[in-house]
Amino acid sequence: WKFRKPVELSISGAQRIELDLDVLSHAQPGFGDLRLLRDGKQLPYILEATSISRALTPTVTTASDKKDPGMSRWIIKLPRNGLPITHLDCTAQTPLFQRDVTLYEELSDDRGDKYRRPLGGAHWVQTPDRTRKQFILTLNGSPNSDTLVLETHNGDNPPVELEKFQAFYPATRVLFKAQPAEELLLYYGNPQTAAPRYDLSLVAGQLLAADQGEATLGAEEQLKKSWGEGHRPGKGGVVFWGILAVVVVALLIIISRLLPQSPRSE
């Protein structure tokens, strides 16, 4: 596990924690790596996927395309990588337009080459008699990065003006029972582990129906560095081959000294 957070309780009995952006970003997509620990032992919990949507306001900038002046592009910066965004909302200021929009993110493969990963698309139409200026774009999957790109081609028309962007994600909660005096830690960030199986699921209905205290999460603590963090591609390989070359030269020198010397001719 690469991350953990302290869990703070206010009352005894049934508790619930709503996962924050840190956990949503660093945990497995299905949250199978979540572990509640008390004195080094696992505390059973139930994962509740709610129908509640939480909104966040990204940083949005416009970017032109010198090769294609008719293209409108918005760079949407999210606060974290890998957030489970389900849909994107914005408001149109242009009174009349008809556009096909596409949403994607730019990722890099194992060789460092960049490619586009499509995340969604829609056909948007705005007319003067349409009072609702809000447009919703549903994502086909959660982004891996923190930067989304929204594009549309204007053809021979003026650029479309969009504003008030918001991204939405579903609220996910962890339900459990504990006492305020107990020191609890939430561990997450292990892509290789499987989801736990607890007998507490047999009484899930009772726990869901009980009055639950609002537990809170403290500051994130990183337990170990992710692979690639602080690592420059190629640097390790150069060092390795340099050390190997020195070892080979040293071995050759030692072997040459151990070999019998040829007799000198008189």
C-alpha positions as CSV (number, residue, x, y, z in Angstrom):
1,W,0.0,0.0,0.0
2,K,1.4,3.4,-1.0
3,F,-0.9,5.7,0.9
4,R,-2.9,6.0,4.1
5,K,-5.0,8.5,6.0
6,P,-6.0,8.7,9.7
7,V,-9.7,8.3,10.4
8,E,-11.2,10.7,13.0
9,L,-14.5,9.7,14.7
10,S,-16.9,11.9,16.7
11,I,-19.3,9.3,18.1
12,S,-19.4,5.6,18.9
13,G,-21.2,2.9,16.8
14,A,-22.0,3.0,13.1
15,Q,-19.8,5.3,11.1
16,R,-19.4,6.4,7.5
17,I,-16.6,8.0,5.5
18,E,-17.1,9.7,2.2
19,L,-14.0,9.0,0.1
20,D,-12.2,12.3,-0.8
21,L,-10.3,13.2,-3.9
22,D,-7.0,11.8,-2.7
23,V,-8.5,8.3,-2.2
24,L,-10.5,8.5,-5.4
25,S,-7.3,9.3,-7.3
26,H,-4.9,6.8,-5.8
27,A,-7.1,3.8,-5.0
28,Q,-8.1,1.1,-7.4
29,P,-11.1,2.0,-9.7
30,G,-13.3,-0.5,-7.8
31,F,-11.8,0.4,-4.4
32,G,-10.8,-3.2,-3.8
33,D,-7.6,-2.1,-2.1
34,L,-9.2,-0.1,0.7
35,R,-8.3,-1.4,4.2
36,L,-9.3,-0.1,7.6
37,L,-6.7,-1.0,10.2
38,R,-7.0,-0.8,14.0
39,D,-3.9,-1.8,16.0
40,G,-2.5,-3.5,12.9
41,K,-5.7,-5.6,12.3
42,Q,-8.3,-5.2,9.6
43,L,-11.6,-3.6,10.6
44,P,-14.5,-4.9,8.4
45,Y,-16.4,-2.4,6.4
46,I,-19.1,-2.1,3.7
47,L,-18.5,-0.1,0.5
48,E,-21.6,2.0,-0.4
49,A,-21.8,3.3,-4.0
50,T,-24.4,6.2,-3.8
51,S,-26.4,7.9,-6.5
52,I,-25.2,11.3,-5.2
53,S,-23.0,13.3,-7.6
54,R,-20.4,15.7,-6.3
55,A,-19.3,18.6,-8.4
56,L,-15.8,20.1,-8.8
57,T,-14.8,23.2,-10.7
58,P,-11.8,22.5,-13.0
59,T,-9.4,25.1,-14.4
60,V,-10.2,25.7,-18.0
61,T,-8.1,27.5,-20.6
62,T,-8.7,27.9,-24.4
63,A,-6.0,26.9,-26.8
64,S,-5.9,27.7,-30.5
65,D,-4.6,25.4,-33.3
66,K,-2.2,27.2,-35.7
67,K,-2.6,24.4,-38.2
68,D,-6.4,24.6,-38.1
69,P,-7.7,28.0,-37.1
70,G,-11.3,26.8,-37.3
71,M,-10.8,24.5,-34.4
72,S,-11.9,25.5,-30.9
73,R,-10.2,23.7,-28.0
74,W,-10.6,23.9,-24.2
75,I,-8.0,22.5,-21.9
76,I,-9.7,21.2,-18.7
77,K,-7.4,20.7,-15.7
78,L,-8.7,18.5,-12.9
79,P,-7.3,18.7,-9.3
80,R,-6.1,15.0,-9.3
81,N,-5.2,12.2,-11.7
82,G,-7.6,9.4,-12.3
83,L,-10.7,10.8,-10.8
84,P,-13.9,8.8,-11.6
85,I,-15.5,11.6,-13.5
86,T,-18.8,10.6,-15.0
87,H,-20.0,13.7,-16.9
88,L,-18.9,17.2,-17.8
89,D,-21.2,20.3,-17.8
90,C,-20.7,23.7,-19.3
91,T,-22.8,26.7,-20.4
92,A,-22.9,28.2,-23.9
93,Q,-22.7,31.9,-24.4
94,T,-23.1,31.7,-28.2
95,P,-26.9,32.0,-29.0
96,L,-26.8,30.0,-32.3
97,F,-24.7,27.0,-33.2
98,Q,-24.6,23.4,-34.1
99,R,-21.5,21.4,-33.3
100,D,-20.0,18.0,-32.8
101,V,-17.7,18.0,-29.7
102,T,-15.2,15.4,-28.7
103,L,-13.5,14.9,-25.3
104,Y,-10.1,13.1,-25.0
105,E,-6.9,13.0,-22.9
106,E,-3.4,12.7,-24.1
107,L,-1.4,9.8,-22.7
108,S,2.1,8.3,-23.3
109,D,2.8,4.7,-24.1
110,D,5.7,2.6,-22.8
111,R,8.0,4.1,-25.4
112,G,7.1,7.6,-24.5
113,D,5.0,8.2,-27.6
114,K,1.8,10.3,-27.1
115,Y,-1.6,9.2,-28.1
116,R,-5.2,10.3,-27.7
117,R,-7.6,8.3,-25.6
118,P,-11.2,9.2,-26.4
119,L,-13.5,9.9,-23.5
120,G,-16.7,10.9,-25.1
121,G,-18.5,12.9,-27.7
122,A,-21.9,14.7,-28.4
123,H,-23.9,16.7,-30.8
124,W,-24.8,20.1,-29.3
125,V,-27.4,22.5,-30.8
126,Q,-28.2,25.9,-29.4
127,T,-31.0,28.2,-30.8
128,P,-32.2,31.6,-29.7
129,D,-35.5,30.1,-28.5
130,R,-33.8,27.5,-26.3
131,T,-33.8,28.9,-22.8
132,R,-31.5,26.2,-21.3
133,K,-27.9,26.9,-22.2
134,Q,-26.4,24.1,-20.2
135,F,-24.8,21.2,-22.0
136,I,-23.9,17.8,-20.6
137,L,-21.3,15.4,-21.9
138,T,-21.3,11.9,-20.5
139,L,-17.9,10.2,-20.3
140,N,-17.3,6.7,-21.7
141,G,-14.8,6.0,-19.0
142,S,-12.9,7.6,-16.2
143,P,-9.8,9.6,-17.2
144,N,-6.3,8.4,-16.3
145,S,-4.7,11.8,-16.2
146,D,-5.7,15.2,-14.8
147,T,-6.0,17.0,-18.1
148,L,-8.9,16.7,-20.5
149,V,-9.3,18.3,-23.9
150,L,-12.6,19.3,-25.4
151,E,-12.6,20.1,-29.1
152,T,-15.1,21.2,-31.8
153,H,-14.7,22.4,-35.4
154,N,-16.4,25.7,-36.2
155,G,-16.2,25.4,-40.0
156,D,-16.8,28.9,-41.4
157,N,-18.7,30.0,-38.3
158,P,-17.6,32.2,-35.4
159,P,-16.0,30.2,-32.5
160,V,-18.4,28.8,-29.9
161,E,-18.0,30.4,-26.4
162,L,-18.3,28.0,-23.5
163,E,-18.0,28.8,-19.8
164,K,-18.9,27.6,-16.2
165,F,-17.4,24.1,-16.6
166,Q,-18.1,21.6,-13.9
167,A,-17.0,17.9,-13.6
168,F,-19.1,15.4,-11.6
169,Y,-18.2,12.2,-9.8
170,P,-20.3,9.8,-7.7
171,A,-20.0,9.9,-3.9
172,T,-18.6,6.7,-2.5
173,R,-18.8,5.8,1.2
174,V,-17.2,3.3,3.6
175,L,-19.5,2.1,6.4
176,F,-18.2,0.4,9.6
177,K,-18.5,0.3,13.4
178,A,-15.9,1.7,15.7
179,Q,-15.2,3.7,18.9
180,P,-13.7,7.2,19.0
181,A,-10.9,6.1,21.3
182,E,-9.7,3.6,18.6
183,E,-6.9,4.7,16.3
184,L,-8.0,4.0,12.8
185,L,-6.1,4.2,9.5
186,L,-7.4,3.9,6.0
187,Y,-4.9,2.3,3.6
188,Y,-5.2,2.5,-0.2
189,G,-3.1,2.6,-3.4
190,N,-2.3,-1.1,-4.0
191,P,-3.1,-2.1,-7.6
192,Q,-2.2,-5.7,-7.1
193,T,-4.4,-6.7,-4.2
194,A,-7.9,-8.2,-4.4
195,A,-11.0,-6.9,-2.6
196,P,-11.5,-8.2,0.9
197,R,-14.5,-10.4,1.9
198,Y,-16.1,-9.7,5.3
199,D,-18.9,-11.4,7.1
200,L,-20.2,-7.9,7.9
201,S,-21.9,-7.9,4.5
202,L,-24.5,-10.3,6.0
203,V,-25.8,-7.5,8.1
204,A,-25.3,-4.8,5.5
205,G,-29.0,-3.8,5.7
206,Q,-28.8,-3.1,9.4
207,L,-25.7,-1.0,9.0
208,L,-27.2,1.0,6.2
209,A,-30.3,1.7,8.2
210,A,-28.5,2.7,11.4
211,D,-27.8,6.3,12.4
212,Q,-24.2,6.8,11.2
213,G,-21.6,9.2,12.5
214,E,-19.7,11.3,10.0
215,A,-16.1,10.2,10.2
216,T,-13.5,12.3,8.6
217,L,-10.2,11.6,6.9
218,G,-7.0,13.3,7.8
219,A,-3.9,14.3,5.7
220,E,-2.6,11.8,3.2
221,E,0.7,10.0,4.0
222,Q,2.7,8.4,1.3
223,L,4.2,5.2,2.4
224,K,6.4,4.4,-0.6
225,K,7.2,6.0,-3.9
226,S,5.4,4.9,-7.0
227,W,7.5,3.4,-9.7
228,G,8.8,6.0,-12.1
229,E,8.5,8.9,-9.5
230,G,11.8,10.7,-9.6
231,H,13.1,8.3,-12.1
232,R,14.4,9.4,-15.5
233,P,14.0,6.9,-18.4
234,G,17.3,5.7,-19.6
235,K,19.4,7.0,-16.7
236,G,19.3,3.7,-14.7
237,G,20.4,1.8,-17.9
238,V,23.4,4.0,-18.5
239,V,24.6,3.6,-14.9
240,F,24.1,-0.2,-15.0
241,W,26.1,-0.6,-18.3
242,G,28.8,1.7,-17.0
243,I,29.3,-0.4,-13.8
244,L,29.2,-3.6,-15.8
245,A,31.9,-2.3,-18.1
246,V,34.1,-1.4,-15.2
247,V,33.6,-4.9,-13.7
248,V,34.5,-6.6,-17.0
249,V,37.7,-4.6,-17.4
250,A,38.7,-5.4,-13.8
251,L,38.1,-9.2,-14.4
252,L,40.1,-9.1,-17.6
253,I,43.1,-7.5,-15.8
254,I,42.9,-10.1,-13.0
255,I,42.7,-13.0,-15.5
256,S,45.6,-11.7,-17.5
257,R,47.8,-11.6,-14.3
258,L,46.8,-15.2,-13.4
259,L,47.7,-16.6,-16.8
260,P,51.3,-18.1,-17.1
261,Q,53.7,-15.8,-18.8
262,S,55.3,-16.9,-22.1
263,P,59.1,-17.6,-21.7
264,R,61.3,-14.9,-23.1
265,S,63.5,-15.8,-26.0
266,E,67.3,-15.6,-25.4
